[in-house]
Amino acid sequence: DKPLLAAVTGAIWKCAISPENVVRLDQLKAVQTLVGIIGNVEEASTVLGNSVGALSECVKFEHNRHILRGSGGIPHLVNLLNFVFPPLLENVPKVLKECAEDDESMRIIEELDGVRLIWSLLKNSNPKVIANAAWSLVPCVRNALDSGEMVRCFVGGLELIVTLLKSTDNLVLGAVCAAISEVAKDKENLGVMSDHGVVPLLVNLVNTKDEMLRENLASAIAYCSTWGSNNKQFGRLGAITPLVSYMASRNPNVHRTTALALYYLSKNPFNCITMHESGVVPFLLKTVGSTDEKLQEASAGCLGNIRRLALEAETYHLITRGEKKEESSDEFD
């Protein structure tokens, strides 16, 4: 009875949203049952979509990720990436995103060429599919054995992910920025993305009011500023002042990534001047005392760069004044 099975799997999915219900589902061996369902490729797409949706909630718990892997669920999930049913393609990357946090599961995903299939979903026309695929790529790229080389093997992959920064959907943009942050940690891949114009596309987004996008955009700017003249280009295109305004946010996650971006950008003297003029120092003096070590370290680093520039400027000013004093008349005294 397909309609009944679709209804039941849908109900399990919605129940699994509650952590308390997942405990009971674990007792009933729901993960093993759901893996059995998704292993049947002849099953109705709705049933498969609901089953994978339920798994996406269950595998938020580490023990269920182990059960999924032990039950042979990962090959079934990777195979489902070849399907075209949008609700199914929305959910499969969510499960693989959680599985990719587990080293053994990540090795299986790599062996099955799962990352390439996830990356190919970035070409999908459904914004939710694209966003979930991009989110899934974050742990996949971070935990792959040789992520830099793996990504370079995807023909047109880097150009594709940079092009997605032209999207008008904030969920897509936030997820893509998060993925770009990970990809950019490989200098060769960052160089390719820079050639495809990642810097101006990121700068085009800096005036957003969306907190999730701000958090991930700042992270992308941070890691993309470490290549060539990107640092200077971010400043020249006007990214600094809007980024400073992010520090007024009440979201600590926004503070963390923004401080990191400001730290990297402050390595350029002209950016330091813009930051100072934009009023960044009071914000940094506050966040440097944070209990968040990453925020504290980035804030201190940025303050250090600004202070260093100020000292150098003062030293230069004193030296040049001294030279002029010898050469000029008393009216300039």
C-alpha positions as CSV (number, residue, x, y, z in Angstrom):
1,D,0.0,0.0,0.0
2,K,2.1,2.9,-1.3
3,P,-0.1,5.8,-0.1
4,L,-0.1,4.3,3.4
5,L,3.7,3.8,3.4
6,A,4.1,7.4,2.2
7,A,1.9,8.6,5.0
8,V,3.7,6.6,7.6
9,T,7.2,7.6,6.5
10,G,6.1,11.2,6.4
11,A,4.8,10.9,9.9
12,I,8.0,9.4,11.1
13,W,9.9,12.3,9.5
14,K,7.9,14.9,11.3
15,C,8.1,13.1,14.6
16,A,11.9,12.8,14.2
17,I,12.2,16.6,14.3
18,S,11.8,16.2,18.1
19,P,15.0,14.8,19.8
20,E,12.7,13.1,22.4
21,N,11.0,11.2,19.6
22,V,14.3,10.1,18.1
23,V,15.1,8.3,21.4
24,R,11.9,6.3,21.0
25,L,12.5,5.7,17.3
26,D,16.0,4.4,18.2
27,Q,14.4,1.8,20.4
28,L,12.2,0.7,17.5
29,K,15.3,0.5,15.2
30,A,13.9,3.1,12.9
31,V,17.2,3.8,11.2
32,Q,17.7,0.2,10.1
33,T,14.1,0.1,8.8
34,L,14.5,3.3,6.9
35,V,17.8,2.1,5.3
36,G,15.9,-0.9,4.1
37,I,13.3,1.3,2.5
38,I,15.8,3.6,0.6
39,G,17.6,0.5,-0.6
40,N,14.6,-0.3,-2.8
41,V,15.1,1.9,-5.9
42,E,11.7,0.7,-7.2
43,E,10.0,2.4,-4.2
44,A,7.8,5.4,-4.8
45,S,9.7,8.7,-4.9
46,T,7.5,10.2,-2.1
47,V,8.3,7.3,0.2
48,L,12.0,7.6,-0.6
49,G,11.9,11.4,0.0
50,N,10.1,11.0,3.3
51,S,12.4,8.2,4.5
52,V,15.5,10.2,3.7
53,G,13.9,13.2,5.4
54,A,13.4,11.1,8.6
55,L,17.0,9.9,8.3
56,S,18.2,13.5,8.1
57,E,16.8,14.2,11.5
58,C,17.9,10.9,13.1
59,V,21.6,11.2,11.9
60,K,22.0,14.5,13.8
61,F,22.9,12.1,16.6
62,E,26.3,10.5,16.3
63,H,25.2,6.9,17.2
64,N,22.7,6.9,14.4
65,R,25.3,7.9,11.9
66,H,27.2,4.8,13.0
67,I,24.1,2.7,12.6
68,L,23.4,4.1,9.2
69,R,26.9,3.3,8.0
70,G,26.8,-0.2,9.6
71,S,23.5,-0.9,7.9
72,G,25.0,-0.1,4.5
73,G,23.0,3.1,4.1
74,I,25.6,5.4,2.6
75,P,25.8,3.6,-0.8
76,H,22.0,3.8,-1.0
77,L,22.1,7.5,-0.3
78,V,24.8,8.2,-2.9
79,N,22.8,6.3,-5.4
80,L,19.8,8.4,-4.7
81,L,21.8,11.5,-5.8
82,N,21.2,10.3,-9.4
83,F,17.4,10.7,-9.0
84,V,15.5,13.8,-10.2
85,F,12.6,14.0,-7.6
86,P,13.2,17.5,-6.0
87,P,12.0,16.7,-2.4
88,L,14.3,13.7,-2.4
89,L,17.3,15.7,-3.7
90,E,16.6,18.3,-1.0
91,N,17.0,15.6,1.8
92,V,19.8,13.4,0.6
93,P,22.5,16.1,0.9
94,K,21.2,16.8,4.5
95,V,21.9,13.2,5.5
96,L,25.3,13.1,3.8
97,K,26.2,16.4,5.4
98,E,25.9,14.8,8.8
99,C,27.6,11.6,7.7
100,A,30.6,13.6,6.3
101,E,31.5,14.6,9.9
102,D,32.3,11.0,10.6
103,D,35.7,9.9,9.1
104,E,34.8,6.4,8.2
105,S,31.6,7.5,6.5
106,M,33.4,10.2,4.6
107,R,35.8,7.6,3.2
108,I,32.9,5.7,1.9
109,I,31.4,8.8,0.3
110,E,34.7,9.6,-1.4
111,E,35.1,6.0,-2.7
112,L,31.6,6.2,-4.2
113,D,32.4,9.6,-5.9
114,G,29.6,11.1,-3.7
115,V,31.2,14.5,-3.5
116,R,31.1,14.9,-7.3
117,L,27.4,13.9,-7.3
118,I,26.6,16.4,-4.6
119,W,28.6,19.1,-6.4
120,S,26.6,18.4,-9.6
121,L,23.4,19.3,-7.6
122,L,24.6,22.9,-7.7
123,K,23.4,22.9,-11.3
124,N,19.8,22.1,-10.1
125,S,17.0,24.6,-10.8
126,N,15.6,24.2,-7.3
127,P,17.0,26.7,-4.7
128,K,16.5,24.3,-1.8
129,V,18.4,21.5,-3.6
130,I,21.2,23.9,-4.4
131,A,21.4,25.3,-0.8
132,N,21.4,21.9,0.8
133,A,24.0,20.6,-1.6
134,A,26.2,23.6,-0.8
135,W,25.8,23.0,2.9
136,S,26.7,19.3,2.4
137,L,29.9,20.3,0.6
138,V,31.2,22.1,3.7
139,P,32.1,19.0,5.8
140,C,32.8,17.0,2.6
141,V,35.5,19.4,1.5
142,R,36.8,19.9,5.1
143,N,37.1,16.2,5.8
144,A,38.2,14.8,2.4
145,L,41.7,13.2,2.4
146,D,42.9,15.6,-0.4
147,S,40.1,18.1,-0.8
148,G,42.2,20.5,-2.9
149,E,42.9,17.9,-5.6
150,M,39.5,16.4,-5.4
151,V,37.8,19.8,-6.1
152,R,40.2,20.5,-8.9
153,C,39.1,17.3,-10.6
154,F,35.5,18.6,-10.9
155,V,35.5,20.1,-14.4
156,G,34.0,23.6,-14.2
157,G,33.2,23.1,-10.5
158,L,34.9,26.2,-9.2
159,E,33.5,28.4,-11.8
160,L,30.0,27.0,-11.0
161,I,30.2,27.7,-7.3
162,V,31.5,31.3,-7.9
163,T,28.7,31.9,-10.4
164,L,26.1,30.9,-7.8
165,L,27.1,34.1,-5.9
166,K,24.8,35.9,-8.5
167,S,21.8,34.1,-7.0
168,T,19.0,36.2,-5.4
169,D,18.1,33.6,-2.8
170,N,19.7,34.3,0.6
171,L,19.6,30.6,1.6
172,V,21.6,29.7,-1.5
173,L,24.0,32.6,-1.0
174,G,24.7,31.7,2.6
175,A,25.3,28.1,1.8
176,V,27.5,28.9,-1.2
177,C,29.6,31.4,0.9
178,A,30.1,28.7,3.5
179,A,31.2,26.2,0.9
180,I,33.5,28.8,-0.7
181,S,35.1,29.4,2.8
182,E,36.2,25.8,2.9
183,V,37.3,25.6,-0.8
184,A,39.3,28.8,-0.4
185,K,41.5,27.2,2.3
186,D,43.4,25.5,-0.7
187,K,45.5,28.3,-2.2
188,E,45.4,26.8,-5.7
189,N,41.6,26.6,-5.7
190,L,41.4,30.1,-4.3
191,G,43.5,31.3,-7.1
192,V,41.2,29.8,-9.7
193,M,38.1,31.3,-7.9
194,S,39.8,34.7,-7.9
195,D,40.3,34.4,-11.6
196,H,36.6,33.8,-11.9
197,G,35.8,37.0,-10.1
198,V,34.9,35.8,-6.6
199,V,36.0,39.1,-4.9
200,P,33.6,41.6,-6.7
201,L,30.8,39.0,-6.4
202,L,31.3,38.8,-2.6
203,V,31.5,42.6,-2.3
204,N,28.2,42.9,-4.1
205,L,26.6,41.1,-1.1
206,V,28.1,43.1,1.8
207,N,25.1,45.3,2.3
208,T,22.8,42.4,3.2
209,K,20.7,42.5,6.4
210,D,20.4,38.8,6.5
211,E,22.3,37.5,9.6
212,M,22.9,34.0,8.3
213,L,24.3,35.4,5.0
214,R,26.4,38.0,6.9
215,E,28.0,35.2,9.0
216,N,29.0,33.1,6.0
217,L,29.8,36.0,3.7
218,A,32.3,37.4,6.3
219,S,33.9,34.0,6.5
220,A,34.2,33.7,2.7
221,I,35.7,37.2,2.6
222,A,38.2,36.2,5.3
223,Y,39.6,33.2,3.5
224,C,39.4,34.7,0.0
225,S,41.5,37.7,1.1
226,T,44.6,35.6,1.5
227,W,45.4,35.4,-2.2
228,G,47.4,37.9,-4.2
229,S,45.8,41.3,-4.4
230,N,42.4,40.2,-3.2
231,N,43.0,41.9,0.2
232,K,43.5,45.3,-1.5
233,Q,40.7,44.7,-3.9
234,F,38.2,44.1,-1.1
235,G,39.1,47.5,0.3
236,R,39.1,49.3,-3.0
237,L,35.6,47.9,-3.8
238,G,34.1,49.2,-0.6
239,A,33.8,46.0,1.6
240,I,35.3,47.4,4.8
241,T,32.7,49.9,6.1
242,P,29.8,47.5,5.7
243,L,31.8,44.7,7.4
244,V,32.5,47.0,10.3
245,S,28.8,47.5,10.7
246,Y,28.3,43.8,11.2
247,M,30.1,44.1,14.5
248,A,27.0,45.9,15.8
249,S,25.0,42.7,15.4
250,R,23.7,40.8,18.4
251,N,24.7,37.5,16.8
252,P,28.0,36.1,18.2
253,N,28.5,34.0,15.1
254,V,28.5,37.1,13.0
255,H,31.0,38.7,15.3
256,R,33.3,35.7,15.0
257,T,33.5,35.5,11.3
258,T,33.5,39.3,10.8
259,A,36.4,39.7,13.2
260,L,38.3,37.1,11.3
261,A,37.6,38.9,8.0
262,L,38.7,42.2,9.5
263,Y,41.9,40.6,10.8
264,Y,42.9,39.4,7.4
265,L,41.8,42.6,5.7
266,S,43.7,44.7,8.3
267,K,47.0,43.3,6.9
268,N,46.6,46.0,4.2
269,P,47.5,49.5,5.5
270,F,44.8,51.3,3.5
271,N,42.2,48.9,4.8
272,C,43.4,49.6,8.4
273,I,42.8,53.3,7.8
274,T,39.3,52.7,6.5
275,M,38.5,50.4,9.4
276,H,39.7,53.1,11.9
277,E,37.7,55.8,10.2
278,S,34.6,53.5,10.2
279,G,34.8,53.2,14.0
280,V,35.9,49.6,14.3
281,V,38.1,50.1,17.4
282,P,35.3,50.3,20.1
283,F,33.8,47.1,18.8
284,L,37.1,45.3,18.8
285,L,37.9,46.5,22.3
286,K,34.7,44.9,23.4
287,T,35.1,41.6,21.5
288,V,38.8,41.2,22.5
289,G,37.5,40.4,26.0
290,S,35.1,37.7,24.7
291,T,35.2,34.2,26.1
292,D,35.1,32.9,22.5
293,E,38.8,32.2,21.8
294,K,38.5,32.6,18.0
295,L,36.7,35.9,18.3
296,Q,39.2,37.1,20.9
297,E,42.2,36.1,18.8
298,A,40.9,37.7,15.6
299,S,39.9,40.9,17.4
300,A,43.3,41.2,19.1
301,G,45.1,40.5,15.7
302,C,43.1,43.3,14.0
303,L,43.7,45.7,16.8
304,G,47.4,44.9,16.7
305,N,47.6,45.6,13.0
306,I,45.7,48.9,13.4
307,R,48.0,49.9,16.3
308,R,51.1,48.9,14.4
309,L,50.1,51.1,11.5
310,A,49.3,54.0,13.8
311,L,52.8,53.7,15.4
312,E,54.5,53.6,12.0
313,A,52.5,56.6,10.8
314,E,53.4,58.5,14.0
315,T,57.1,57.6,13.6
316,Y,57.0,58.6,9.9
317,H,55.3,61.9,10.9
318,L,57.9,62.7,13.5
319,I,60.7,61.9,11.1
320,T,59.3,64.0,8.2
321,R,58.5,66.9,10.5
322,G,62.1,66.8,11.7
323,E,63.4,67.0,8.1
324,K,61.1,69.8,7.2
325,K,62.0,71.7,10.3
326,E,65.6,71.8,9.2
327,E,64.7,73.0,5.7
328,S,61.8,75.3,6.3
329,S,61.7,78.9,7.7
330,D,60.5,79.8,11.2
331,E,56.9,80.5,10.0
332,F,56.4,76.7,9.9
333,D,57.7,76.2,13.4
